[in-house]
Amino acid sequence: MKIFATIRFYYGAFTISFISAVIMVPLMILFKNRRSDILHYWNSVIIFFLGGKIATHGKRDNSANMFVINHQGIIDIIAMEASENTDLRWVAKKQLFDTPWFGYLLKLPNMIEVDRENKSGLIKLLRDAKETKKTKRVISIFPEGTRTDKQQLLKFKAGTRIIAEKLNLSIQPIIITNSKRLLNEHNKTAHSATVHITYLDTFKVDSENNKEWYPKLQDKMQKKIDEEYIKYERER
């Protein structure tokens, strides 16, 4: 019944808020060199308390320096952090950095802040991405720019394309499905569910010889999303 799914949603939202604000933020302040480990472990705890599981498909490529991921809601980030042992550097809009408590989850591990209302925002994004490429961290970005409850991908924003071309990045596309089943922020329901993370083939951006690589990437990701739904009824 929907009433129980709604109750479960608010339980899930409370669990995420409590673990983030009361446990993760203080631990990251105390243990500066363990911030990535803290994110991985406690996000896996969140998945457990929400009644979720994670299944990964495909091969995770250690040579990739950018993950391009479809986006439905907060569970996408939680599931990626819970399943990965890589130090991810998320790209997020400035407004999220300014939110109480949750902003510290972005500020403390030095995620990449994007100010879409400032013309110099793209310059900063390029600078931060270039800095990240020199490290072992992986740039993680939602090219749609915002979450959506639709099966169809929103048109990819230009920022991902620009930094990928300027820095000649190796991109691994990632498809996440069924995360809305675990916690749906759009209709405020939640259920026990398995979140599926599918790693697609990595490719090196070569805009000189393949000028249409970006729309082709969106088409490839959309086809995989459609396949997941047709074969397994896993919504994105």
C-alpha positions as CSV (number, residue, x, y, z in Angstrom):
1,M,0.0,0.0,0.0
2,K,1.2,3.5,-0.8
3,I,0.8,4.7,2.8
4,F,3.5,2.2,3.9
5,A,5.7,3.2,0.9
6,T,5.3,6.8,2.0
7,I,6.2,6.1,5.6
8,R,9.2,4.2,4.4
9,F,10.3,7.2,2.3
10,Y,10.3,9.5,5.3
11,Y,12.2,6.8,7.3
12,G,14.7,6.6,4.5
13,A,15.1,10.4,4.3
14,F,15.6,10.6,8.1
15,T,18.2,7.8,7.9
16,I,20.2,9.5,5.2
17,S,20.0,12.9,7.1
18,F,21.0,11.4,10.4
19,I,23.9,9.3,9.2
20,S,25.2,12.2,7.0
21,A,24.9,15.0,9.6
22,V,25.5,13.1,12.9
23,I,28.1,10.5,11.8
24,M,29.7,11.2,8.5
25,V,30.4,14.9,8.8
26,P,32.0,14.7,12.3
27,L,34.1,11.7,11.2
28,M,35.4,13.6,8.2
29,I,36.3,16.5,10.3
30,L,38.2,14.3,12.7
31,F,39.8,12.0,10.2
32,K,40.9,14.2,7.3
33,N,42.9,11.5,5.6
34,R,40.1,8.9,5.7
35,R,37.3,10.9,4.1
36,S,36.9,8.7,1.0
37,D,36.8,5.6,3.2
38,I,34.2,7.2,5.5
39,L,32.0,8.0,2.5
40,H,32.3,4.5,1.1
41,Y,31.6,2.7,4.4
42,W,28.7,4.9,5.7
43,N,27.0,5.1,2.4
44,S,27.0,1.3,2.3
45,V,25.4,1.4,5.8
46,I,22.7,3.7,4.5
47,I,21.9,1.3,1.6
48,F,21.6,-1.5,4.2
49,F,19.3,0.4,6.5
50,L,17.1,1.4,3.5
51,G,16.6,-2.3,2.7
52,G,18.7,-2.0,-0.4
53,K,21.3,-4.0,-2.2
54,I,23.7,-3.1,-5.0
55,A,24.4,-5.2,-8.1
56,T,27.2,-4.2,-10.5
57,H,27.5,-5.3,-14.1
58,G,30.3,-4.8,-16.7
59,K,33.9,-4.0,-15.9
60,R,35.1,-1.1,-13.9
61,D,38.0,0.5,-15.8
62,N,40.8,1.8,-13.6
63,S,42.2,3.9,-16.5
64,A,39.0,6.1,-16.7
65,N,39.4,9.6,-15.2
66,M,35.8,10.6,-15.7
67,F,32.5,8.8,-14.9
68,V,29.5,10.0,-16.8
69,I,26.3,8.9,-15.0
70,N,22.5,9.2,-15.5
71,H,20.7,10.8,-12.6
72,Q,17.4,10.2,-10.8
73,G,18.1,11.2,-7.2
74,I,20.3,11.0,-4.1
75,I,20.4,7.2,-4.2
76,D,22.6,7.4,-7.3
77,I,25.4,9.1,-5.3
78,I,24.9,6.9,-2.3
79,A,25.0,3.7,-4.4
80,M,28.1,4.8,-6.3
81,E,30.0,5.7,-3.1
82,A,28.8,2.4,-1.5
83,S,30.0,0.2,-4.4
84,E,33.2,2.0,-5.3
85,N,36.6,1.9,-3.5
86,T,37.8,4.8,-5.7
87,D,38.1,8.3,-4.4
88,L,35.3,10.0,-6.4
89,R,35.3,13.7,-7.0
90,W,31.7,14.7,-7.7
91,V,30.7,17.8,-9.7
92,A,27.8,19.6,-8.1
93,K,26.1,22.9,-8.3
94,K,27.0,25.7,-5.9
95,Q,23.6,25.6,-4.2
96,L,24.2,22.2,-2.9
97,F,27.5,23.3,-1.3
98,D,25.6,26.0,0.5
99,T,23.0,23.7,2.1
100,P,23.2,23.1,5.9
101,W,25.1,20.0,6.9
102,F,24.8,18.3,3.5
103,G,27.1,21.0,2.1
104,Y,29.9,19.7,4.3
105,L,29.7,16.3,2.6
106,L,30.8,18.2,-0.6
107,K,33.1,20.8,1.0
108,L,35.1,18.5,3.3
109,P,36.2,16.0,0.6
110,N,36.8,18.9,-1.8
111,M,34.3,18.1,-4.4
112,I,34.0,20.3,-7.5
113,E,31.7,23.3,-7.2
114,V,29.9,24.7,-10.2
115,D,28.3,28.1,-10.2
116,R,26.0,28.1,-13.2
117,E,25.0,31.7,-12.7
118,N,28.6,33.0,-12.9
119,K,30.4,33.3,-16.2
120,S,33.7,32.3,-14.6
121,G,32.1,29.1,-13.4
122,L,33.2,27.1,-16.4
123,I,36.8,28.4,-16.0
124,K,36.8,27.1,-12.4
125,L,35.3,23.8,-13.5
126,L,38.1,23.4,-16.0
127,R,40.7,24.3,-13.5
128,D,39.4,21.8,-10.9
129,A,39.0,19.1,-13.5
130,K,42.6,19.6,-14.7
131,E,43.8,19.4,-11.1
132,T,41.8,16.2,-10.5
133,K,43.3,14.5,-13.6
134,K,46.7,14.7,-12.1
135,T,45.5,12.7,-9.0
136,K,44.0,9.3,-8.5
137,R,40.5,10.7,-8.0
138,V,37.9,10.2,-10.7
139,I,35.7,13.1,-11.8
140,S,32.1,12.0,-11.4
141,I,29.4,14.0,-13.2
142,F,25.7,13.9,-14.2
143,P,25.7,15.4,-17.7
144,E,21.9,16.0,-17.5
145,G,22.6,18.6,-14.9
146,T,19.7,17.7,-12.7
147,R,17.7,14.7,-11.6
148,T,14.6,13.5,-13.5
149,D,11.9,10.9,-13.1
150,K,11.7,10.2,-16.8
151,Q,13.0,7.2,-18.8
152,Q,14.3,9.5,-21.4
153,L,17.6,11.2,-20.7
154,L,17.5,15.0,-20.6
155,K,19.7,16.7,-23.1
156,F,23.3,16.6,-21.9
157,K,24.7,19.9,-20.7
158,A,27.7,21.4,-22.5
159,G,30.0,21.5,-19.5
160,T,30.8,17.8,-19.5
161,R,31.7,17.9,-23.2
162,I,33.9,21.0,-22.8
163,I,36.1,19.7,-20.0
164,A,36.3,16.2,-21.6
165,E,37.6,17.7,-24.9
166,K,39.9,20.3,-23.3
167,L,41.5,17.7,-21.0
168,N,41.4,14.8,-23.4
169,L,39.8,12.6,-20.8
170,S,39.1,8.9,-20.7
171,I,35.4,8.5,-20.1
172,Q,33.5,5.5,-18.6
173,P,29.8,5.8,-19.0
174,I,27.7,4.4,-16.1
175,I,24.0,3.5,-16.1
176,I,22.1,3.3,-12.8
177,T,18.7,1.7,-12.7
178,N,16.1,0.9,-10.0
179,S,17.4,3.5,-7.6
180,K,14.0,5.2,-7.7
181,R,12.5,2.0,-6.4
182,L,14.6,2.1,-3.3
183,L,13.9,5.8,-2.7
184,N,11.8,7.9,-5.0
185,E,12.1,11.7,-4.3
186,H,9.6,12.5,-6.9
187,N,6.5,10.7,-5.5
188,K,7.9,10.2,-2.0
189,T,7.8,6.5,-1.8
190,A,10.3,3.8,-0.9
191,H,10.6,0.0,-1.2
192,S,13.2,-2.7,-0.7
193,A,15.2,-2.9,-3.9
194,T,18.4,-3.7,-5.7
195,V,20.1,-0.8,-7.3
196,H,21.9,-1.9,-10.5
197,I,25.1,-0.2,-11.7
198,T,26.3,-1.0,-15.2
199,Y,29.7,0.0,-16.4
200,L,29.9,0.6,-20.1
201,D,33.1,0.6,-22.2
202,T,35.6,3.3,-21.6
203,F,36.7,5.5,-24.5
204,K,39.2,8.3,-25.0
205,V,37.7,11.6,-26.2
206,D,39.0,12.5,-29.7
207,S,37.0,15.5,-30.8
208,E,39.3,16.0,-33.8
209,N,38.3,12.7,-35.5
210,N,34.9,12.2,-33.8
211,K,33.1,15.5,-33.5
212,E,29.7,13.8,-32.7
213,W,31.0,11.8,-29.8
214,Y,28.9,13.6,-27.3
215,P,25.4,13.0,-28.8
216,K,26.5,9.5,-29.6
217,L,27.4,9.0,-25.9
218,Q,23.9,10.1,-25.0
219,D,22.4,7.7,-27.6
220,K,24.5,4.8,-26.3
221,M,23.5,5.4,-22.7
222,Q,19.8,5.8,-23.7
223,K,19.9,2.5,-25.5
224,K,21.3,0.7,-22.5
225,I,18.6,2.3,-20.3
226,D,15.9,1.2,-22.7
227,E,17.4,-2.3,-22.8
228,E,17.4,-2.5,-19.0
229,Y,13.7,-1.6,-18.9
230,I,12.6,-3.9,-21.7
231,K,14.6,-7.0,-20.5
232,Y,14.3,-6.6,-16.7
233,E,11.7,-3.9,-16.1
234,R,14.3,-1.8,-14.3
235,E,13.3,1.8,-14.5
236,R,15.9,4.5,-14.5
